[in-house]
Amino acid sequence: MYFKCIFRKFEGEVFIVDSFSVKAYENHKSFRAKIFKGKEFHGYTASKKQYFFGIKVHMIVDEIGIPIEFCITPGSTSGIEA
């Protein structure tokens, strides 16, 4: 389950790939979850050392920061899988 959007494509440019999490709930509030239920939405942000319930946005931008493509996946999806 994911959503993908492509804005434009150009040959020979430099691209930057990154992902970030969008928290709907923190781990200790998971019992209140009404949206994003299930293990696939339970993710981990290594840089913050935090578990969360929500989604991840995987994005490709050009060298000046203009989005080229993005993909929205459940929180448990790693950047390699997306």
PDB file of N, CA, C and O in Angstrom:
ATOM      1  N   MET A   1       0.842  -1.180   0.000  1.00  0.00           N
ATOM      2  CA  MET A   1       0.000   0.000   0.000  1.00  0.00           C
ATOM      3  C   MET A   1       0.883   1.238   0.000  1.00  0.00           C
ATOM      4  O   MET A   1       1.619   1.479   0.957  1.00  0.00           O
ATOM      5  N   TYR A   2       0.814   2.007  -1.049  1.00  0.00           N
ATOM      6  CA  TYR A   2       1.569   3.248  -1.098  1.00  0.00           C
ATOM      7  C   TYR A   2       0.959   4.183  -2.132  1.00  0.00           C
ATOM      8  O   TYR A   2       0.166   3.770  -2.978  1.00  0.00           O
ATOM      9  N   PHE A   3       1.340   5.433  -2.047  1.00  0.00           N
ATOM     10  CA  PHE A   3       0.917   6.459  -2.988  1.00  0.00           C
ATOM     11  C   PHE A   3       2.169   7.034  -3.625  1.00  0.00           C
ATOM     12  O   PHE A   3       3.146   7.321  -2.933  1.00  0.00           O
ATOM     13  N   LYS A   4       2.145   7.202  -4.936  1.00  0.00           N
ATOM     14  CA  LYS A   4       3.326   7.682  -5.634  1.00  0.00           C
ATOM     15  C   LYS A   4       2.934   8.803  -6.584  1.00  0.00           C
ATOM     16  O   LYS A   4       1.901   8.723  -7.250  1.00  0.00           O
ATOM     17  N   CYS A   5       3.752   9.847  -6.651  1.00  0.00           N
ATOM     18  CA  CYS A   5       3.494  10.973  -7.536  1.00  0.00           C
ATOM     19  C   CYS A   5       4.791  11.383  -8.214  1.00  0.00           C
ATOM     20  O   CYS A   5       5.819  11.541  -7.555  1.00  0.00           O
ATOM     21  N   ILE A   6       4.745  11.554  -9.521  1.00  0.00           N
ATOM     22  CA  ILE A   6       5.911  11.975 -10.289  1.00  0.00           C
ATOM     23  C   ILE A   6       5.626  13.365 -10.847  1.00  0.00           C
ATOM     24  O   ILE A   6       4.642  13.557 -11.561  1.00  0.00           O
ATOM     25  N   PHE A   7       6.478  14.331 -10.526  1.00  0.00           N
ATOM     26  CA  PHE A   7       6.286  15.695 -10.997  1.00  0.00           C
ATOM     27  C   PHE A   7       6.910  15.920 -12.377  1.00  0.00           C
ATOM     28  O   PHE A   7       6.263  16.466 -13.270  1.00  0.00           O
ATOM     29  N   ARG A   8       8.159  15.500 -12.549  1.00  0.00           N
ATOM     30  CA  ARG A   8       8.839  15.679 -13.831  1.00  0.00           C
ATOM     31  C   ARG A   8      10.083  14.808 -13.866  1.00  0.00           C
ATOM     32  O   ARG A   8      10.549  14.341 -12.827  1.00  0.00           O
ATOM     33  N   LYS A   9      10.614  14.591 -15.043  1.00  0.00           N
ATOM     34  CA  LYS A   9      11.848  13.821 -15.198  1.00  0.00           C
ATOM     35  C   LYS A   9      12.769  14.535 -16.163  1.00  0.00           C
ATOM     36  O   LYS A   9      12.340  14.999 -17.219  1.00  0.00           O
ATOM     37  N   PHE A  10      14.041  14.620 -15.795  1.00  0.00           N
ATOM     38  CA  PHE A  10      15.052  15.192 -16.668  1.00  0.00           C
ATOM     39  C   PHE A  10      16.275  14.297 -16.641  1.00  0.00           C
ATOM     40  O   PHE A  10      16.584  13.688 -15.617  1.00  0.00           O
ATOM     41  N   GLU A  11      16.961  14.218 -17.753  1.00  0.00           N
ATOM     42  CA  GLU A  11      18.174  13.417 -17.857  1.00  0.00           C
ATOM     43  C   GLU A  11      19.384  14.254 -17.433  1.00  0.00           C
ATOM     44  O   GLU A  11      19.429  15.457 -17.690  1.00  0.00           O
ATOM     45  N   GLY A  12      20.359  13.621 -16.788  1.00  0.00           N
ATOM     46  CA  GLY A  12      21.622  14.260 -16.492  1.00  0.00           C
ATOM     47  C   GLY A  12      21.641  15.215 -15.313  1.00  0.00           C
ATOM     48  O   GLY A  12      22.596  15.978 -15.175  1.00  0.00           O
ATOM     49  N   GLU A  13      20.638  15.207 -14.468  1.00  0.00           N
ATOM     50  CA  GLU A  13      20.625  16.090 -13.298  1.00  0.00           C
ATOM     51  C   GLU A  13      21.121  15.344 -12.066  1.00  0.00           C
ATOM     52  O   GLU A  13      21.235  14.119 -12.075  1.00  0.00           O
ATOM     53  N   VAL A  14      21.411  16.086 -11.017  1.00  0.00           N
ATOM     54  CA  VAL A  14      21.783  15.519  -9.724  1.00  0.00           C
ATOM     55  C   VAL A  14      20.526  15.458  -8.871  1.00  0.00           C
ATOM     56  O   VAL A  14      19.790  16.440  -8.773  1.00  0.00           O
ATOM     57  N   PHE A  15      20.276  14.293  -8.247  1.00  0.00           N
ATOM     58  CA  PHE A  15      19.092  14.110  -7.427  1.00  0.00           C
ATOM     59  C   PHE A  15      19.475  13.742  -6.002  1.00  0.00           C
ATOM     60  O   PHE A  15      20.512  13.119  -5.774  1.00  0.00           O
ATOM     61  N   ILE A  16      18.646  14.122  -5.053  1.00  0.00           N
ATOM     62  CA  ILE A  16      18.839  13.807  -3.638  1.00  0.00           C
ATOM     63  C   ILE A  16      17.639  12.983  -3.195  1.00  0.00           C
ATOM     64  O   ILE A  16      16.496  13.354  -3.461  1.00  0.00           O
ATOM     65  N   VAL A  17      17.893  11.863  -2.519  1.00  0.00           N
ATOM     66  CA  VAL A  17      16.847  10.961  -2.063  1.00  0.00           C
ATOM     67  C   VAL A  17      16.850  10.950  -0.544  1.00  0.00           C
ATOM     68  O   VAL A  17      17.902  10.782   0.072  1.00  0.00           O
ATOM     69  N   ASP A  18      15.679  11.128   0.070  1.00  0.00           N
ATOM     70  CA  ASP A  18      15.575  11.093   1.526  1.00  0.00           C
ATOM     71  C   ASP A  18      14.160  10.697   1.910  1.00  0.00           C
ATOM     72  O   ASP A  18      13.257  10.692   1.073  1.00  0.00           O
ATOM     73  N   SER A  19      13.975  10.368   3.174  1.00  0.00           N
ATOM     74  CA  SER A  19      12.640  10.056   3.674  1.00  0.00           C
ATOM     75  C   SER A  19      12.470  10.660   5.058  1.00  0.00           C
ATOM     76  O   SER A  19      13.443  10.906   5.771  1.00  0.00           O
ATOM     77  N   PHE A  20      11.216  10.895   5.423  1.00  0.00           N
ATOM     78  CA  PHE A  20      10.909  11.413   6.753  1.00  0.00           C
ATOM     79  C   PHE A  20       9.573  10.844   7.205  1.00  0.00           C
ATOM     80  O   PHE A  20       8.718  10.495   6.391  1.00  0.00           O
ATOM     81  N   SER A  21       9.414  10.758   8.515  1.00  0.00           N
ATOM     82  CA  SER A  21       8.190  10.187   9.062  1.00  0.00           C
ATOM     83  C   SER A  21       7.180  11.295   9.366  1.00  0.00           C
ATOM     84  O   SER A  21       7.542  12.427   9.687  1.00  0.00           O
ATOM     85  N   VAL A  22       5.912  10.929   9.254  1.00  0.00           N
ATOM     86  CA  VAL A  22       4.810  11.820   9.613  1.00  0.00           C
ATOM     87  C   VAL A  22       4.040  11.098  10.707  1.00  0.00           C
ATOM     88  O   VAL A  22       3.276  10.169  10.446  1.00  0.00           O
ATOM     89  N   LYS A  23       4.262  11.551  11.945  1.00  0.00           N
ATOM     90  CA  LYS A  23       3.657  10.873  13.096  1.00  0.00           C
ATOM     91  C   LYS A  23       2.184  11.246  13.244  1.00  0.00           C
ATOM     92  O   LYS A  23       1.827  12.424  13.225  1.00  0.00           O
ATOM     93  N   ALA A  24       1.343  10.239  13.391  1.00  0.00           N
ATOM     94  CA  ALA A  24      -0.044  10.475  13.758  1.00  0.00           C
ATOM     95  C   ALA A  24      -0.193  10.297  15.271  1.00  0.00           C
ATOM     96  O   ALA A  24      -0.962  11.009  15.917  1.00  0.00           O
ATOM     97  N   TYR A  25       0.549   9.342  15.823  1.00  0.00           N
ATOM     98  CA  TYR A  25       0.528   9.052  17.256  1.00  0.00           C
ATOM     99  C   TYR A  25       1.928   8.673  17.685  1.00  0.00           C
ATOM    100  O   TYR A  25       2.689   8.104  16.902  1.00  0.00           O
ATOM    101  N   GLU A  26       2.270   8.981  18.912  1.00  0.00           N
ATOM    102  CA  GLU A  26       3.499   8.461  19.475  1.00  0.00           C
ATOM    103  C   GLU A  26       3.209   7.066  20.008  1.00  0.00           C
ATOM    104  O   GLU A  26       2.050   6.684  20.171  1.00  0.00           O
ATOM    105  N   ASN A  27       4.255   6.318  20.275  1.00  0.00           N
ATOM    106  CA  ASN A  27       4.103   4.919  20.644  1.00  0.00           C
ATOM    107  C   ASN A  27       3.241   4.726  21.888  1.00  0.00           C
ATOM    108  O   ASN A  27       2.447   3.786  21.934  1.00  0.00           O
ATOM    109  N   HIS A  28       3.371   5.583  22.893  1.00  0.00           N
ATOM    110  CA  HIS A  28       2.621   5.403  24.138  1.00  0.00           C
ATOM    111  C   HIS A  28       1.135   5.768  23.988  1.00  0.00           C
ATOM    112  O   HIS A  28       0.352   5.504  24.900  1.00  0.00           O
ATOM    113  N   LYS A  29       0.736   6.362  22.870  1.00  0.00           N
ATOM    114  CA  LYS A  29      -0.668   6.703  22.641  1.00  0.00           C
ATOM    115  C   LYS A  29      -1.319   5.791  21.603  1.00  0.00           C
ATOM    116  O   LYS A  29      -2.383   6.113  21.074  1.00  0.00           O
ATOM    117  N   SER A  30      -0.687   4.662  21.312  1.00  0.00           N
ATOM    118  CA  SER A  30      -1.159   3.785  20.244  1.00  0.00           C
ATOM    119  C   SER A  30      -2.528   3.172  20.530  1.00  0.00           C
ATOM    120  O   SER A  30      -3.247   2.828  19.592  1.00  0.00           O
ATOM    121  N   PHE A  31      -2.898   3.030  21.776  1.00  0.00           N
ATOM    122  CA  PHE A  31      -4.202   2.452  22.098  1.00  0.00           C
ATOM    123  C   PHE A  31      -5.349   3.360  21.666  1.00  0.00           C
ATOM    124  O   PHE A  31      -6.487   2.901  21.568  1.00  0.00           O
ATOM    125  N   ARG A  32      -5.079   4.630  21.407  1.00  0.00           N
ATOM    126  CA  ARG A  32      -6.101   5.580  20.963  1.00  0.00           C
ATOM    127  C   ARG A  32      -6.229   5.652  19.437  1.00  0.00           C
ATOM    128  O   ARG A  32      -7.061   6.399  18.921  1.00  0.00           O
ATOM    129  N   ALA A  33      -5.429   4.899  18.731  1.00  0.00           N
ATOM    130  CA  ALA A  33      -5.363   5.010  17.271  1.00  0.00           C
ATOM    131  C   ALA A  33      -6.698   4.707  16.614  1.00  0.00           C
ATOM    132  O   ALA A  33      -7.278   3.641  16.823  1.00  0.00           O
ATOM    133  N   LYS A  34      -7.180   5.652  15.816  1.00  0.00           N
ATOM    134  CA  LYS A  34      -8.399   5.456  15.035  1.00  0.00           C
ATOM    135  C   LYS A  34      -8.063   5.306  13.561  1.00  0.00           C
ATOM    136  O   LYS A  34      -8.721   4.558  12.839  1.00  0.00           O
ATOM    137  N   ILE A  35      -7.028   6.024  13.114  1.00  0.00           N
ATOM    138  CA  ILE A  35      -6.505   5.819  11.768  1.00  0.00           C
ATOM    139  C   ILE A  35      -5.111   5.236  11.905  1.00  0.00           C
ATOM    140  O   ILE A  35      -4.517   5.305  12.981  1.00  0.00           O
ATOM    141  N   PHE A  36      -4.593   4.681  10.864  1.00  0.00           N
ATOM    142  CA  PHE A  36      -3.275   4.049  10.864  1.00  0.00           C
ATOM    143  C   PHE A  36      -3.192   2.934  11.901  1.00  0.00           C
ATOM    144  O   PHE A  36      -2.228   2.859  12.663  1.00  0.00           O
ATOM    145  N   LYS A  37      -4.202   2.068  11.930  1.00  0.00           N
ATOM    146  CA  LYS A  37      -4.171   0.909  12.825  1.00  0.00           C
ATOM    147  C   LYS A  37      -3.375  -0.206  12.160  1.00  0.00           C
ATOM    148  O   LYS A  37      -3.364  -0.322  10.935  1.00  0.00           O
ATOM    149  N   GLY A  38      -2.728  -0.999  12.944  1.00  0.00           N
ATOM    150  CA  GLY A  38      -2.011  -2.159  12.429  1.00  0.00           C
ATOM    151  C   GLY A  38      -0.510  -2.004  12.512  1.00  0.00           C
ATOM    152  O   GLY A  38       0.026  -0.906  12.664  1.00  0.00           O
ATOM    153  N   LYS A  39       0.156  -3.158  12.405  1.00  0.00           N
ATOM    154  CA  LYS A  39       1.611  -3.181  12.537  1.00  0.00           C
ATOM    155  C   LYS A  39       2.324  -2.480  11.393  1.00  0.00           C
ATOM    156  O   LYS A  39       3.433  -1.979  11.580  1.00  0.00           O
ATOM    157  N   GLU A  40       1.716  -2.432  10.212  1.00  0.00           N
ATOM    158  CA  GLU A  40       2.417  -1.806   9.082  1.00  0.00           C
ATOM    159  C   GLU A  40       2.616  -0.307   9.280  1.00  0.00           C
ATOM    160  O   GLU A  40       3.500   0.279   8.654  1.00  0.00           O
ATOM    161  N   PHE A  41       1.815   0.326  10.136  1.00  0.00           N
ATOM    162  CA  PHE A  41       1.957   1.760  10.399  1.00  0.00           C
ATOM    163  C   PHE A  41       2.816   2.050  11.628  1.00  0.00           C
ATOM    164  O   PHE A  41       3.000   3.211  11.991  1.00  0.00           O
ATOM    165  N   HIS A  42       3.349   0.999  12.279  1.00  0.00           N
ATOM    166  CA  HIS A  42       4.207   1.168  13.453  1.00  0.00           C
ATOM    167  C   HIS A  42       5.649   1.228  12.972  1.00  0.00           C
ATOM    168  O   HIS A  42       6.220   0.209  12.581  1.00  0.00           O
ATOM    169  N   GLY A  43       6.241   2.421  13.000  1.00  0.00           N
ATOM    170  CA  GLY A  43       7.586   2.613  12.481  1.00  0.00           C
ATOM    171  C   GLY A  43       8.566   3.081  13.530  1.00  0.00           C
ATOM    172  O   GLY A  43       8.209   3.314  14.685  1.00  0.00           O
ATOM    173  N   TYR A  44       9.808   3.215  13.108  1.00  0.00           N
ATOM    174  CA  TYR A  44      10.893   3.636  13.991  1.00  0.00           C
ATOM    175  C   TYR A  44      11.723   4.693  13.279  1.00  0.00           C
ATOM    176  O   TYR A  44      12.105   4.515  12.123  1.00  0.00           O
ATOM    177  N   THR A  45      12.001   5.789  13.968  1.00  0.00           N
ATOM    178  CA  THR A  45      12.881   6.828  13.446  1.00  0.00           C
ATOM    179  C   THR A  45      14.218   6.702  14.163  1.00  0.00           C
ATOM    180  O   THR A  45      14.333   7.046  15.340  1.00  0.00           O
ATOM    181  N   ALA A  46      15.226   6.208  13.453  1.00  0.00           N
ATOM    182  CA  ALA A  46      16.527   5.932  14.069  1.00  0.00           C
ATOM    183  C   ALA A  46      17.216   7.203  14.541  1.00  0.00           C
ATOM    184  O   ALA A  46      17.860   7.197  15.590  1.00  0.00           O
ATOM    185  N   SER A  47      17.097   8.283  13.797  1.00  0.00           N
ATOM    186  CA  SER A  47      17.788   9.522  14.174  1.00  0.00           C
ATOM    187  C   SER A  47      17.254  10.110  15.477  1.00  0.00           C
ATOM    188  O   SER A  47      17.989  10.771  16.211  1.00  0.00           O
ATOM    189  N   LYS A  48      15.973   9.868  15.763  1.00  0.00           N
ATOM    190  CA  LYS A  48      15.375  10.366  17.008  1.00  0.00           C
ATOM    191  C   LYS A  48      15.223   9.275  18.052  1.00  0.00           C
ATOM    192  O   LYS A  48      14.855   9.549  19.194  1.00  0.00           O
ATOM    193  N   LYS A  49      15.507   8.030  17.661  1.00  0.00           N
ATOM    194  CA  LYS A  49      15.361   6.861  18.526  1.00  0.00           C
ATOM    195  C   LYS A  49      13.946   6.791  19.100  1.00  0.00           C
ATOM    196  O   LYS A  49      13.759   6.619  20.304  1.00  0.00           O
ATOM    197  N   GLN A  50      12.954   6.928  18.216  1.00  0.00           N
ATOM    198  CA  GLN A  50      11.549   6.932  18.624  1.00  0.00           C
ATOM    199  C   GLN A  50      10.718   6.004  17.752  1.00  0.00           C
ATOM    200  O   GLN A  50      10.931   5.902  16.544  1.00  0.00           O
ATOM    201  N   TYR A  51       9.771   5.333  18.385  1.00  0.00           N
ATOM    202  CA  TYR A  51       8.762   4.579  17.664  1.00  0.00           C
ATOM    203  C   TYR A  51       7.558   5.487  17.455  1.00  0.00           C
ATOM    204  O   TYR A  51       7.317   6.396  18.249  1.00  0.00           O
ATOM    205  N   PHE A  52       6.804   5.244  16.392  1.00  0.00           N
ATOM    206  CA  PHE A  52       5.647   6.083  16.092  1.00  0.00           C
ATOM    207  C   PHE A  52       4.614   5.284  15.307  1.00  0.00           C
ATOM    208  O   PHE A  52       4.922   4.223  14.765  1.00  0.00           O
ATOM    209  N   PHE A  53       3.410   5.789  15.251  1.00  0.00           N
ATOM    210  CA  PHE A  53       2.372   5.285  14.364  1.00  0.00           C
ATOM    211  C   PHE A  53       2.110   6.361  13.330  1.00  0.00           C
ATOM    212  O   PHE A  53       1.833   7.507  13.682  1.00  0.00           O
ATOM    213  N   GLY A  54       2.194   6.004  12.063  1.00  0.00           N
ATOM    214  CA  GLY A  54       1.957   6.979  11.003  1.00  0.00           C
ATOM    215  C   GLY A  54       2.463   6.495   9.668  1.00  0.00           C
ATOM    216  O   GLY A  54       2.457   5.298   9.380  1.00  0.00           O
ATOM    217  N   ILE A  55       2.904   7.440   8.850  1.00  0.00           N
ATOM    218  CA  ILE A  55       3.360   7.142   7.505  1.00  0.00           C
ATOM    219  C   ILE A  55       4.760   7.698   7.291  1.00  0.00           C
ATOM    220  O   ILE A  55       5.252   8.497   8.089  1.00  0.00           O
ATOM    221  N   LYS A  56       5.397   7.267   6.205  1.00  0.00           N
ATOM    222  CA  LYS A  56       6.688   7.819   5.800  1.00  0.00           C
ATOM    223  C   LYS A  56       6.558   8.391   4.397  1.00  0.00           C
ATOM    224  O   LYS A  56       5.863   7.839   3.544  1.00  0.00           O
ATOM    225  N   VAL A  57       7.233   9.496   4.180  1.00  0.00           N
ATOM    226  CA  VAL A  57       7.283  10.117   2.861  1.00  0.00           C
ATOM    227  C   VAL A  57       8.708   9.939   2.343  1.00  0.00           C
ATOM    228  O   VAL A  57       9.664  10.391   2.975  1.00  0.00           O
ATOM    229  N   HIS A  58       8.848   9.284   1.201  1.00  0.00           N
ATOM    230  CA  HIS A  58      10.134   9.083   0.545  1.00  0.00           C
ATOM    231  C   HIS A  58      10.152  10.037  -0.643  1.00  0.00           C
ATOM    232  O   HIS A  58       9.261   9.992  -1.491  1.00  0.00           O
ATOM    233  N   MET A  59      11.159  10.898  -0.709  1.00  0.00           N
ATOM    234  CA  MET A  59      11.138  11.968  -1.691  1.00  0.00           C
ATOM    235  C   MET A  59      12.453  12.051  -2.464  1.00  0.00           C
ATOM    236  O   MET A  59      13.533  11.827  -1.918  1.00  0.00           O
ATOM    237  N   ILE A  60      12.330  12.377  -3.745  1.00  0.00           N
ATOM    238  CA  ILE A  60      13.473  12.667  -4.599  1.00  0.00           C
ATOM    239  C   ILE A  60      13.364  14.134  -4.998  1.00  0.00           C
ATOM    240  O   ILE A  60      12.338  14.566  -5.524  1.00  0.00           O
ATOM    241  N   VAL A  61      14.430  14.899  -4.745  1.00  0.00           N
ATOM    242  CA  VAL A  61      14.448  16.318  -5.114  1.00  0.00           C
ATOM    243  C   VAL A  61      15.671  16.565  -5.993  1.00  0.00           C
ATOM    244  O   VAL A  61      16.626  15.789  -5.988  1.00  0.00           O
ATOM    245  N   ASP A  62      15.620  17.666  -6.751  1.00  0.00           N
ATOM    246  CA  ASP A  62      16.797  18.016  -7.545  1.00  0.00           C
ATOM    247  C   ASP A  62      17.775  18.800  -6.674  1.00  0.00           C
ATOM    248  O   ASP A  62      17.540  18.988  -5.480  1.00  0.00           O
ATOM    249  N   GLU A  63      18.860  19.249  -7.269  1.00  0.00           N
ATOM    250  CA  GLU A  63      19.933  19.862  -6.478  1.00  0.00           C
ATOM    251  C   GLU A  63      19.559  21.193  -5.839  1.00  0.00           C
ATOM    252  O   GLU A  63      20.251  21.644  -4.927  1.00  0.00           O
ATOM    253  N   ILE A  64      18.482  21.834  -6.291  1.00  0.00           N
ATOM    254  CA  ILE A  64      18.048  23.080  -5.648  1.00  0.00           C
ATOM    255  C   ILE A  64      16.843  22.875  -4.730  1.00  0.00           C
ATOM    256  O   ILE A  64      16.321  23.839  -4.170  1.00  0.00           O
ATOM    257  N   GLY A  65      16.399  21.625  -4.574  1.00  0.00           N
ATOM    258  CA  GLY A  65      15.344  21.309  -3.620  1.00  0.00           C
ATOM    259  C   GLY A  65      13.941  21.217  -4.185  1.00  0.00           C
ATOM    260  O   GLY A  65      12.982  21.131  -3.417  1.00  0.00           O
ATOM    261  N   ILE A  66      13.788  21.232  -5.491  1.00  0.00           N
ATOM    262  CA  ILE A  66      12.457  21.112  -6.090  1.00  0.00           C
ATOM    263  C   ILE A  66      12.079  19.636  -6.156  1.00  0.00           C
ATOM    264  O   ILE A  66      12.844  18.831  -6.686  1.00  0.00           O
ATOM    265  N   PRO A  67      10.904  19.264  -5.624  1.00  0.00           N
ATOM    266  CA  PRO A  67      10.501  17.852  -5.638  1.00  0.00           C
ATOM    267  C   PRO A  67      10.339  17.308  -7.058  1.00  0.00           C
ATOM    268  O   PRO A  67       9.741  17.949  -7.923  1.00  0.00           O
ATOM    269  N   ILE A  68      10.880  16.125  -7.273  1.00  0.00           N
ATOM    270  CA  ILE A  68      10.768  15.429  -8.546  1.00  0.00           C
ATOM    271  C   ILE A  68       9.747  14.303  -8.415  1.00  0.00           C
ATOM    272  O   ILE A  68       8.891  14.130  -9.282  1.00  0.00           O
ATOM    273  N   GLU A  69       9.841  13.538  -7.326  1.00  0.00           N
ATOM    274  CA  GLU A  69       8.971  12.395  -7.117  1.00  0.00           C
ATOM    275  C   GLU A  69       8.851  12.149  -5.616  1.00  0.00           C
ATOM    276  O   GLU A  69       9.800  12.375  -4.866  1.00  0.00           O
ATOM    277  N   PHE A  70       7.681  11.684  -5.183  1.00  0.00           N
ATOM    278  CA  PHE A  70       7.544  11.268  -3.796  1.00  0.00           C
ATOM    279  C   PHE A  70       6.646  10.057  -3.712  1.00  0.00           C
ATOM    280  O   PHE A  70       5.851   9.781  -4.611  1.00  0.00           O
ATOM    281  N   CYS A  71       6.788   9.344  -2.622  1.00  0.00           N
ATOM    282  CA  CYS A  71       6.040   8.114  -2.391  1.00  0.00           C
ATOM    283  C   CYS A  71       5.649   8.096  -0.917  1.00  0.00           C
ATOM    284  O   CYS A  71       6.490   8.334  -0.051  1.00  0.00           O
ATOM    285  N   ILE A  72       4.390   7.817  -0.626  1.00  0.00           N
ATOM    286  CA  ILE A  72       3.898   7.732   0.757  1.00  0.00           C
ATOM    287  C   ILE A  72       3.655   6.267   1.074  1.00  0.00           C
ATOM    288  O   ILE A  72       2.912   5.584   0.370  1.00  0.00           O
ATOM    289  N   THR A  73       4.290   5.787   2.145  1.00  0.00           N
ATOM    290  CA  THR A  73       4.187   4.389   2.532  1.00  0.00           C
ATOM    291  C   THR A  73       3.837   4.279   4.018  1.00  0.00           C
ATOM    292  O   THR A  73       3.964   5.264   4.745  1.00  0.00           O
ATOM    293  N   PRO A  74       3.398   3.104   4.487  1.00  0.00           N
ATOM    294  CA  PRO A  74       3.184   2.920   5.923  1.00  0.00           C
ATOM    295  C   PRO A  74       4.478   3.127   6.703  1.00  0.00           C
ATOM    296  O   PRO A  74       5.561   3.006   6.132  1.00  0.00           O
ATOM    297  N   GLY A  75       4.389   3.429   7.967  1.00  0.00           N
ATOM    298  CA  GLY A  75       5.542   3.760   8.790  1.00  0.00           C
ATOM    299  C   GLY A  75       6.585   2.676   8.921  1.00  0.00           C
ATOM    300  O   GLY A  75       7.747   2.987   9.180  1.00  0.00           O
ATOM    301  N   SER A  76       6.222   1.417   8.752  1.00  0.00           N
ATOM    302  CA  SER A  76       7.190   0.337   8.929  1.00  0.00           C
ATOM    303  C   SER A  76       8.047   0.112   7.688  1.00  0.00           C
ATOM    304  O   SER A  76       9.003  -0.661   7.752  1.00  0.00           O
ATOM    305  N   THR A  77       7.747   0.749   6.573  1.00  0.00           N
ATOM    306  CA  THR A  77       8.504   0.568   5.339  1.00  0.00           C
ATOM    307  C   THR A  77       9.851   1.262   5.443  1.00  0.00           C
ATOM    308  O   THR A  77       9.930   2.432   5.816  1.00  0.00           O
ATOM    309  N   SER A  78      10.917   0.531   5.108  1.00  0.00           N
ATOM    310  CA  SER A  78      12.245   1.150   5.141  1.00  0.00           C
ATOM    311  C   SER A  78      12.512   1.891   3.845  1.00  0.00           C
ATOM    312  O   SER A  78      11.810   1.692   2.853  1.00  0.00           O
ATOM    313  N   GLY A  79      13.512   2.736   3.852  1.00  0.00           N
ATOM    314  CA  GLY A  79      13.857   3.511   2.669  1.00  0.00           C
ATOM    315  C   GLY A  79      14.347   2.630   1.527  1.00  0.00           C
ATOM    316  O   GLY A  79      14.180   2.984   0.360  1.00  0.00           O
ATOM    317  N   ILE A  80      14.942   1.499   1.844  1.00  0.00           N
ATOM    318  CA  ILE A  80      15.437   0.591   0.815  1.00  0.00           C
ATOM    319  C   ILE A  80      14.279  -0.073   0.089  1.00  0.00           C
ATOM    320  O   ILE A  80      14.345  -0.281  -1.122  1.00  0.00           O
ATOM    321  N   GLU A  81      13.213  -0.410   0.817  1.00  0.00           N
ATOM    322  CA  GLU A  81      12.045  -1.060   0.214  1.00  0.00           C
ATOM    323  C   GLU A  81      11.263  -0.113  -0.677  1.00  0.00           C
ATOM    324  O   GLU A  81      10.686  -0.538  -1.678  1.00  0.00           O
ATOM    325  N   ALA A  82      11.236   1.174  -0.325  1.00  0.00           N
ATOM    326  CA  ALA A  82      10.439   2.128  -1.085  1.00  0.00           C
ATOM    327  C   ALA A  82      11.156   2.459  -2.360  1.00  0.00           C
ATOM    328  O   ALA A  82      10.659   3.252  -3.160  1.00  0.00           O
TER     329      ALA A  82
END
